[in-house]
């Protein structure tokens, strides 16, 4: 191992020796000089020629140049051997140290096969490619306005990267009345300038000065750079504060809100800083009242309202304000402020009721004073002038009696029933802008006076009353209204007395004096009493009392309470009638006629007839309206000699009543006697009261005259046409004293109060039925012979028709 190590060491030694020989051979330096900023590609020199190198071997031997500071400024053209600029060379960047006078760029060129190295020095020559530049573009100087003339102030010098004559040579200052410059040279040859004050400064005239300092180098062409110099003049407290005006006059309305701004005073100080800081104070000449009313802001001079201002208390405020600066030797200025308070419509008019009368009677006389009021307003001018009024809809008026005093009068008649009380609002309004108003409401009550007559809702009352009413039944309530009050409103009701056939109305009716309820004191019968007409009076309790009356018409309504009464054919005893007729009677011959009467009203008294029993329904027919029984055919030998017919007479009431009659017919071979003797049978008796007696006497007289007239007419008619056995039956007619006519014996009108005459034609003659008194039980039946037409009237037993009526009712 040792021989090998020694051998390796020997080779290394030989290599080092050879390398040293090579470096020694290349230690010669090739020097070139070029200006900076040459264009890229510019040829510096022919390196191959200068180094004695073969051009053909350059590319083979791989010539290369070193990189300097990570930049390759130069390169060799391997074809031509020329050294050229690869990248622009900036001397100031390559050699930043200005004290170095020579700037060299050293580059090593290396060849291979064999290795050779060449030292190349490239001296970079400076050109004027940089302008002078100040370190700060703007220089700020603070100089007191009290600085003496000739004072120096150092300025920042300019820097130029170039060297030699290309560096800063001189400075120039823009023209100024207050400043100039003086150029100084440093030990290193650099140039700088001092600023010199040549005229006194006044900050209040010119607070700052703007200057331009220009640095110029010595290059050709020369380059320059500029910097701004701002000189701020420092203030001294040489000016006192001054207000915009020496005096102020301010108009302020009263009642301005507390804190509201009255005026903002402005004092200015031409100084600056603390010398111009101002604070405001009241002078000793400002009254304490003023200082209590207004506040002064010491910082901004604002005067504000401190407490409520009333024009009526104080109208003018004078004050003196001092403005003082905060300089070391403070200066001050002052002004006067006068505040005039203008009246504001801030006081509401006042109303005072001095006298008031309430309540008063509603009939109080017009123009009567019911109240006295006074008005007042503390404001002045139009703000204190007032107008007073009330609503135009009220029956009152205001009249001025003296200064600010008014009387409230009644201007129209009052009526408590329409308006029981009045809320009178008295409004007073001043003439300010905007106007203020106040009002006072008083309530006037009216006392009632009996000035209203009781009034019924109707002037005429028609009250229907059903007959057979219970005594004491309430008929109606007749209530009057009186709009008055208290005793003037309390009503008492009376029936105005009126006699009817010696009977007082108070015996028939009764009225509750307190509520006007009308009662019946008896049971009424439609067949006796159909209506009553009387007056009811309502009287109040006032003094004097007032009253009114109303007409009451009581109409008795009919009930179906009377059973029909059969008055034809005549029945002497019981309800069976026997008749004989020729067997040779023709078809359609009138056999009998059933007539029934009913004392009820027209509707309830309408009678219809029906057979309850008919021995041979093919032989006889019955007309349901006039009660005529006629033959439907002639008798045959097969017909029985005795026929029995039961006829029922029914009224037209809601619950109809009826009566029946049985007719037994016997047929005879010979003719019957044509005329029967006239008989008169009294049917009943009546017990007359005094009232009925007078009524019967009056009605009897009238009926007697009517009866005589009818009898005379019948006699005259019978004399003209003599009746014969073969004469056909004539038509029947019924005539009442009140001109009610019944055609074919059909009942149309039946008046229970009046005398009625019914004529019924039968086979034997004419039958006259008289009803002399209302609801009477006495009927007089007369028969009138056909031949003479004369009438003889005779009373028969009262029980005859009454018994038959009772029998008929029971059969119904």
Secondary structure, DSSP 8 states (H G I E B T S, - for coil): -HHHHHHHHHHHHHHHHHHHHHHHHT--EEEEEEETT--TT-EEEEHHHHHT--HHHHTTTT-EE--BTTB--EEE-TTT-EEEESS---HHHH---TT---EEEEEEEEETTTTEEEEEEEEEE--S----EES-SEEEEEEETT--TT-EEE---EE-SS-GGGSEEEEEE---SSEEEEEEE-TTS-EEEEEEE-S---TTT-SEEEEEEEEEESSSS--EEEEEEEEEEE--S----EES-SEEEEEEETT--TT-EEEE--EE-SS-GGGT-EEEEE-TTS-HHHHHHEEE-TTT-EEEE-S---TTT--EEEEEEEEEE-STT--EEEEEEEEEEE--S-S--EEEEEEE--SEETT--TT-EEEEEEEE--S-GGGG-EEEE--TTSSEEEEEEETTEEEEEE-S---TTT-SEEEEEEEEEE-SSS--EEEEEEEEEEE--S----EES-SEEEEEEESS--TT-EEEE--EE--S-GGGT-EEEEEE--EETTEEHHHHEEE-TTT-EEEESS---TTT--EEEEEEEEEE-SSS--EEEEEEEEEEE--S----EEEES--SSTTEEEEEEETT--TT-EEEE-EEE--S-TTTT--EEEEEEES-TTTEEE-TTT-EEEESS---TTS-SEEEEEEEEE--STT--EEEEEEEEEEESS---S-----EEE-------HHHHHHHHHHHHHHHHHHHHHHHHHHHHHHHS---TTS-----EEEETT--EEETT------TTS-EEEEEE-SS-EEEEEE-STT-S-EEEEEE-TTT--B------THHHHHHHHHHHHH-
